Amino acid sequence: MEKDQWIQTVLNSTNGMSAAMPSDDLLAKIQLKIKQREKVAPTTVWWIAASIAVLVTLNVALLQKAKTRDNSTSSYLEHTLNQSNQLY
């Protein structure tokens, strides 16, 4: 009962609040800065996308190469253990 009352008190604590409104001068300055925001050239975006694609491709290729190397190392170890049947 007390918990429900506390929840209702917290939920109702924002009743009657209004959004803060900036002064007209400040609002005009903010809107001007938003309009003056520099845009990125499309060629820059393409260069970044191409760089990311190259890096991802290199990472995948290196991971596959490392995986095959690990498989060959583990198969060598298995073969050696099977021949001698000893762990040390």
Rosetta silent file (secondary structure, phi, psi, omega in degrees, C-alpha in Angstrom):
SEQUENCE: MEKDQWIQTVLNSTNGMSAAMPSDDLLAKIQLKIKQREKVAPTTVWWIAASIAVLVTLNVALLQKAKTRDNSTSSYLEHTLNQSNQLY
SCORE:     score description
SCORE:     0.000 S_00000001
   1 L     0.000  -48.467 -178.922    0.000    0.000    0.000 S_00000001
   2 H   -66.871  -36.276  179.059    2.723    2.414    1.010 S_00000001
   3 H   -64.758  -43.583  178.691    4.814    1.423   -2.026 S_00000001
   4 H   -63.105  -38.499  178.636    1.914    2.133   -4.401 S_00000001
   5 H   -65.669  -40.143  178.785    1.376    5.521   -2.794 S_00000001
   6 H   -64.698  -41.751  178.902    5.057    6.367   -3.204 S_00000001
   7 H   -61.204  -44.669  179.050    4.939    5.325   -6.884 S_00000001
   8 H   -64.019  -38.191  178.437    1.911    7.544   -7.492 S_00000001
   9 H   -62.667  -43.766  179.997    3.616   10.437   -5.714 S_00000001
  10 H   -65.882  -44.110 -179.196    6.681   10.090   -7.922 S_00000001
  11 H   -65.753  -33.998 -178.633    4.614    9.793  -11.102 S_00000001
  12 H   -85.558   -4.766 -176.487    2.515   12.815  -10.197 S_00000001
  13 L   -67.794  -20.360 -179.687    5.527   14.939   -9.227 S_00000001
  14 L   -92.361   -1.850  177.806    5.899   16.193  -12.818 S_00000001
  15 L   -64.147  137.593  178.781    2.331   17.418  -13.097 S_00000001
  16 L    87.262   -3.648  178.363    2.139   21.143  -13.691 S_00000001
  17 L   -81.671  147.760  177.120    5.671   21.413  -15.092 S_00000001
  18 L  -125.216  157.587  179.993    6.167   23.231  -18.355 S_00000001
  19 L   -68.947  145.526  178.401    9.007   23.128  -20.863 S_00000001
  20 L   -74.524  133.377  179.764   11.699   25.755  -20.490 S_00000001
  21 L  -111.667  123.393  179.104   11.530   28.381  -23.236 S_00000001
  22 L   -74.389  162.997  177.376   14.743   30.236  -24.178 S_00000001
  23 L   -66.518  160.804 -177.871   14.754   33.946  -24.862 S_00000001
  24 H   -61.110  -39.285  179.267   14.108   35.019  -28.466 S_00000001
  25 H   -63.499  -45.030 -179.483   17.740   36.123  -28.929 S_00000001
  26 H   -65.692  -41.158  178.813   19.115   32.826  -27.692 S_00000001
  27 H   -62.658  -40.004  178.625   16.686   30.838  -29.821 S_00000001
  28 H   -65.075  -40.505  178.513   17.688   32.837  -32.922 S_00000001
  29 H   -63.886  -42.171 -179.460   21.402   32.194  -32.221 S_00000001
  30 H   -64.384  -45.728 -179.953   20.812   28.465  -31.804 S_00000001
  31 H   -64.665  -36.493  177.398   18.820   28.221  -35.020 S_00000001
  32 H   -64.119  -41.965  179.199   21.474   30.220  -36.898 S_00000001
  33 H   -65.839  -34.782  178.064   24.220   27.844  -35.710 S_00000001
  34 H   -66.311  -41.157 -179.853   22.163   24.864  -36.812 S_00000001
  35 H   -69.455  -31.637 -177.222   21.727   26.340  -40.281 S_00000001
  36 L   -84.439   -0.460 -177.989   25.449   27.208  -40.565 S_00000001
  37 L   -58.659  131.018 -177.314   26.522   23.686  -39.720 S_00000001
  38 L   -73.834  138.733  178.517   29.061   22.452  -42.269 S_00000001
  39 L   -98.562  148.932 -179.934   28.070   19.497  -44.382 S_00000001
  40 L   -85.101  136.529 -179.943   30.466   16.705  -45.285 S_00000001
  41 L   -66.948  142.914 -179.969   31.251   16.323  -48.964 S_00000001
  42 H   -60.398  -31.686  178.697   29.897   13.134  -50.564 S_00000001
  43 H   -65.075  -35.593  177.955   33.364   12.192  -51.818 S_00000001
  44 H   -64.256  -42.234  179.385   34.624   12.184  -48.231 S_00000001
  45 H   -62.533  -41.473  179.087   31.817    9.853  -47.222 S_00000001
  46 H   -65.531  -39.258  177.903   32.690    7.487  -50.104 S_00000001
  47 H   -63.570  -41.824  179.566   36.372    7.471  -49.132 S_00000001
  48 H   -65.194  -44.010  179.413   35.484    6.630  -45.539 S_00000001
  49 H   -62.732  -41.094  178.761   33.104    3.863  -46.654 S_00000001
  50 H   -65.331  -40.401  179.010   35.745    2.413  -48.985 S_00000001
  51 H   -63.001  -42.719  178.972   38.359    2.488  -46.212 S_00000001
  52 H   -64.066  -41.936  179.487   36.044    0.655  -43.837 S_00000001
  53 H   -61.905  -41.628  178.881   35.267   -1.952  -46.526 S_00000001
  54 H   -64.916  -43.951  179.902   38.985   -2.534  -47.139 S_00000001
  55 H   -63.648  -42.135  178.572   39.713   -2.890  -43.426 S_00000001
  56 H   -63.574  -42.920  179.380   36.851   -5.341  -42.927 S_00000001
  57 H   -61.943  -44.318  178.151   38.000   -7.391  -45.917 S_00000001
  58 H   -62.705  -41.742  179.186   41.578   -7.522  -44.611 S_00000001
  59 H   -62.510  -44.073  179.736   40.389   -8.542  -41.141 S_00000001
  60 H   -63.790  -44.002 -179.807   38.251  -11.359  -42.525 S_00000001
  61 H   -62.480  -43.123 -179.969   41.088  -12.598  -44.736 S_00000001
  62 H   -67.548  -37.130  177.932   43.569  -12.559  -41.852 S_00000001
  63 H   -65.487  -40.014  178.393   41.131  -14.337  -39.540 S_00000001
  64 H   -66.271  -39.027  178.923   40.579  -17.088  -42.102 S_00000001
  65 H   -65.552  -41.970  179.123   44.316  -17.458  -42.604 S_00000001
  66 H   -66.824  -35.800  179.472   44.886  -17.651  -38.851 S_00000001
  67 H   -65.194  -43.386  178.978   42.104  -20.211  -38.500 S_00000001
  68 H   -66.683  -34.943  177.869   43.653  -22.516  -41.095 S_00000001
  69 H   -66.548  -41.300  178.226   47.026  -22.156  -39.418 S_00000001
  70 H   -64.514  -38.861  178.792   45.487  -23.081  -36.035 S_00000001
  71 H   -64.009  -41.226  179.895   43.815  -26.120  -37.571 S_00000001
  72 H   -68.090  -36.984  178.356   47.085  -27.355  -39.041 S_00000001
  73 H   -66.416  -44.253 -179.249   48.886  -26.832  -35.723 S_00000001
  74 H   -69.190  -35.716  177.955   46.221  -28.678  -33.768 S_00000001
  75 H   -67.559  -35.954  175.963   46.109  -31.514  -36.298 S_00000001
  76 H   -62.334  -43.373  179.789   49.910  -31.881  -36.001 S_00000001
  77 H   -64.376  -42.647  178.223   49.574  -32.053  -32.226 S_00000001
  78 H   -62.586  -42.916  179.813   46.808  -34.654  -32.488 S_00000001
  79 H   -62.530  -43.720 -179.969   48.859  -36.737  -34.895 S_00000001
  80 H   -64.314  -42.924  179.996   51.907  -36.608  -32.621 S_00000001
  81 H   -67.569  -36.393  179.447   49.886  -37.571  -29.549 S_00000001
  82 H   -68.469  -33.812 -179.818   48.198  -40.419  -31.379 S_00000001
  83 H   -70.692  -46.236 -175.898   51.546  -41.844  -32.520 S_00000001
  84 H   -90.572  -22.810 -179.917   53.246  -41.780  -29.158 S_00000001
  85 L    59.120   30.289  177.282   50.100  -42.082  -27.009 S_00000001
  86 L  -130.866  147.087  179.264   51.775  -39.971  -24.359 S_00000001
  87 L   -92.078  -16.249 -179.869   50.930  -36.496  -23.115 S_00000001
  88 L  -142.078    0.000    0.000   54.447  -35.623  -21.977 S_00000001
